[in-house]
Amino acid sequence: MLLPSDPESELQFRLLQWISNNRTTEERILDLATEDLDWGTVVNMSARHGTVPQLHTLIGELKIHPPEGIRKSLQERYERRAFKNIDHVEQLATVVQELRGQKIRVIPYKGPMVAQVAYDELGQRWFSDLDLLIAPDDILDARKIVRELGYRQLNLVG
């Protein structure tokens, strides 16, 4: 296996292994964390790949000591996103309840559903929209109801 050439990229790669429960990579992660890492690059890479929550968790679980500013930034990002996720889940519940109340066949998917199933914790997966599967016969009625709730349609598949 060809590994990334710089320690920041390798740490991101190892973080992805760690997320998939490959705990055999912990020793290498700890080795990388003691190198002269550019922690700003590590955080930016995690932000680009959507793994900031996992990086935050990894640092806590493995007792890694990045610079205090980095630790604080990760904590703030994690908390800010967790609160946004809670807001999204509340909105999702409202939309699904309203649609089902109008006899619209709807199933929420992706976003919060994946966070709960894959990570068992809403804060571990970032999402920024609400995804719904709607029965084909119900799409026009659902669109009208969702618009009345103040939402807009981003795309339509099917």
Stockholm file with secondary structure:
# STOCKHOLM 1.0

chainA/1-158         MLLPSDPESELQFRLLQWISNNRTTEERILDLATEDLDWGTVVNMSARHGTVPQLHTLIGELKIHPPEGIRKSLQERYERRAFKNIDHVEQLATVVQELRGQKIRVIPYKGPMVAQVAYDELGQRWFSDLDLLIAPDDILDARKIVRELGYRQLNLVG
#=GR chainA/1-158 SS CCCCSSHHHHHHHHHHHHHTTCGGGHHHHHHHHTSCCCHHHHHHHHHHHTCHHHHHHHHHHTTCCCCHHHHHHHHHHHHHHHHHHHHHHHHHHHHHHHHHHTTCCEEEESHHHHIIIIISSGGGSCCCSCEEEECGGGHHHHHHHHHHTTCCCCCCCC
#=GC SS_cons         CCCCSSHHHHHHHHHHHHHTTCGGGHHHHHHHHTSCCCHHHHHHHHHHHTCHHHHHHHHHHTTCCCCHHHHHHHHHHHHHHHHHHHHHHHHHHHHHHHHHHTTCCEEEESHHHHIIIIISSGGGSCCCSCEEEECGGGHHHHHHHHHHTTCCCCCCCC
//
